[in-house]
Amino acid sequence: MDTKIYAISPGKSNLSGRYKGIYKPVSIAYDAGHMPEMTNEITICPMAEEDLDQVLAIERSSFPSPWLRQHFLDELNSPHAFPYSAFDPSGRLVGFICPMLLLDEGHVMDVAVDPSCRGKGIGRLLVQRVLDDCRARGASFVSLEVRVSNVAAISLYRGMGFLETGRRKRYYKDGEDALMMEYVFAGE
Ligand SMILES: CC(C)(COP(=O)(O)OP(=O)(O)OC[C@H]1O[C@@H](n2cnc3c(N)ncnc32)[C@H](O)[C@@H]1OP(=O)(O)O)[C@@H](O)C(=O)NCCC(=O)NCCS
């Protein structure tokens, strides 16, 4: 799958209005942080407030203690966060990721894919986008926490080169431990 196509053809999909909105500002340059990314079928672009109903539906179907709308609004308004939404060709939001970059430390706060769209590479695409952005912005590493029972996510992160760096005891509300994982850019 090609994950590096940055050319957009407005009018070719239901997302063209969204693209226009993104391309309008003169400040838009060849910058991974602002450019939507098209693959064969999935488009990744910066999350917008209008995405939140769909984001919340996926969030609620993905986590036992889902984030509230305010959490996502905080991410949208944070100078350190750069959340992304993933859309299918019909314009349906099929996944999202909430990363942040503070100084040279990247962190993934939240990532989820619509249950009906899992296993198709969308999660990997979202995480890869964040790694690419953080690398381009000079990050030393990207860290995250994941439930020790979350086989799918742990397998995704391991497969992408994240290493386990520790464990946070009873990190989650229900008492489950978190595995701490880190992707390190040094030496790449
Ligand atoms: C984790 C999650 C984001 C993965 O998204 P996805 O789009 O289904 O994942 P992908 O299709 O990109 O899969 C990439 C890799 O992840 C791993 N993976 C994905 N689903 C898996 C599963 N059910 N079991 C084991 N490994 C799995 C595989 O290594 C896979 O690579 P492969 O296809 O070459 O085998 C998705 O399962 C999800 O939304 N889960 C609920 C929310 C969540 O747990 N988020 C993570 C919080 S830390």
The ligand as an SDF file (V2000), in Angstrom:
LIG
                    3D

 48 50  0  0  0  0  0  0  0  0999 V2000
   -5.5030   -1.7140   17.8320 C   0  0  0  0  0  0  0  0  0  0  0  0
   -6.2500   -1.2500   16.5880 C   0  0  0  0  0  0  0  0  0  0  0  0
   -6.1670    0.2800   16.5000 C   0  0  0  0  0  0  0  0  0  0  0  0
   -5.5710   -1.8670   15.3430 C   0  0  0  0  0  0  0  0  0  0  0  0
   -6.1690   -1.3090   14.1970 O   0  0  0  0  0  0  0  0  0  0  0  0
   -6.3770   -2.1870   12.8680 P   0  0  0  0  0  0  0  0  0  0  0  0
   -6.7040   -1.2580   11.7750 O   0  0  0  0  0  0  0  0  0  0  0  0
   -7.3370   -3.2820   13.1270 O   0  0  0  0  0  0  0  0  0  0  0  0
   -4.9230   -2.8190   12.6930 O   0  0  0  0  0  0  0  0  0  0  0  0
   -4.2090   -3.1440   11.3230 P   0  0  0  0  0  0  0  0  0  0  0  0
   -5.1640   -3.7710   10.3810 O   0  0  0  0  0  0  0  0  0  0  0  0
   -3.4650   -1.9470   10.8600 O   0  0  0  0  0  0  0  0  0  0  0  0
   -3.1870   -4.2850   11.7770 O   0  0  0  0  0  0  0  0  0  0  0  0
   -1.8100   -4.0390   11.8800 C   0  0  0  0  0  0  0  0  0  0  0  0
   -1.1840   -5.1220   12.7090 C   0  0  0  0  0  0  0  0  0  0  0  0
   -1.7700   -5.1340   14.0190 O   0  0  0  0  0  0  0  0  0  0  0  0
   -1.8440   -6.4700   14.4960 C   0  0  0  0  0  0  0  0  0  0  0  0
   -3.2420   -6.8420   14.7010 N   0  0  0  0  0  0  0  0  0  0  0  0
   -4.3290   -6.1570   14.3030 C   0  0  0  0  0  0  0  0  0  0  0  0
   -5.4340   -6.8000   14.7360 N   0  0  0  0  0  0  0  0  0  0  0  0
   -5.0310   -7.8890   15.3910 C   0  0  0  0  0  0  0  0  0  0  0  0
   -5.7060   -8.9350   16.0880 C   0  0  0  0  0  0  0  0  0  0  0  0
   -7.0370   -8.9610   16.1860 N   0  0  0  0  0  0  0  0  0  0  0  0
   -4.9640   -9.8780   16.6960 N   0  0  0  0  0  0  0  0  0  0  0  0
   -3.6260   -9.8560   16.6350 C   0  0  0  0  0  0  0  0  0  0  0  0
   -2.9180   -8.8880   15.9790 N   0  0  0  0  0  0  0  0  0  0  0  0
   -3.6220   -7.9270   15.3790 C   0  0  0  0  0  0  0  0  0  0  0  0
   -1.2030   -7.3440   13.4440 C   0  0  0  0  0  0  0  0  0  0  0  0
    0.1760   -7.4360   13.7650 O   0  0  0  0  0  0  0  0  0  0  0  0
   -1.3930   -6.5170   12.1980 C   0  0  0  0  0  0  0  0  0  0  0  0
   -0.4360   -6.7920   11.2300 O   0  0  0  0  0  0  0  0  0  0  0  0
   -0.7450   -7.9050   10.1010 P   0  0  0  0  0  0  0  0  0  0  0  0
   -2.0180   -7.4690    9.4350 O   0  0  0  0  0  0  0  0  0  0  0  0
    0.4380   -7.8150    9.2150 O   0  0  0  0  0  0  0  0  0  0  0  0
   -0.8940   -9.1920   10.8230 O   0  0  0  0  0  0  0  0  0  0  0  0
   -7.7350   -1.7300   16.5960 C   0  0  0  0  0  0  0  0  0  0  0  0
   -7.7670   -3.0960   16.8890 O   0  0  0  0  0  0  0  0  0  0  0  0
   -8.5950   -1.0060   17.5980 C   0  0  0  0  0  0  0  0  0  0  0  0
   -9.1720    0.0410   17.2950 O   0  0  0  0  0  0  0  0  0  0  0  0
   -8.7260   -1.5590   18.8190 N   0  0  0  0  0  0  0  0  0  0  0  0
   -9.5600   -0.9460   19.8650 C   0  0  0  0  0  0  0  0  0  0  0  0
   -8.9090    0.3070   20.3870 C   0  0  0  0  0  0  0  0  0  0  0  0
   -7.5320    0.0280   20.9350 C   0  0  0  0  0  0  0  0  0  0  0  0
   -7.3000   -0.9780   21.5850 O   0  0  0  0  0  0  0  0  0  0  0  0
   -6.6200    0.9710   20.6870 N   0  0  0  0  0  0  0  0  0  0  0  0
   -5.2480    0.8680   21.1560 C   0  0  0  0  0  0  0  0  0  0  0  0
   -5.1270    1.5150   22.4870 C   0  0  0  0  0  0  0  0  0  0  0  0
   -3.4540    1.4290   23.0940 S   0  0  0  0  0  0  0  0  0  0  0  0
  1  2  1  0
  2  3  1  0
  2  4  1  0
  2 36  1  0
  4  5  1  0
  5  6  1  0
  6  7  2  0
  6  8  1  0
  6  9  1  0
  9 10  1  0
 10 11  2  0
 10 12  1  0
 10 13  1  0
 13 14  1  0
 14 15  1  0
 15 16  1  0
 15 30  1  0
 16 17  1  0
 17 18  1  0
 17 28  1  0
 18 19  1  0
 18 27  1  0
 19 20  2  0
 20 21  1  0
 21 22  1  0
 21 27  2  0
 22 23  1  0
 22 24  2  0
 24 25  1  0
 25 26  2  0
 26 27  1  0
 28 29  1  0
 28 30  1  0
 30 31  1  0
 31 32  1  0
 32 33  2  0
 32 34  1  0
 32 35  1  0
 36 37  1  0
 36 38  1  0
 38 39  2  0
 38 40  1  0
 40 41  1  0
 41 42  1  0
 42 43  1  0
 43 44  2  0
 43 45  1  0
 45 46  1  0
 46 47  1  0
 47 48  1  0
M  END
$$$$
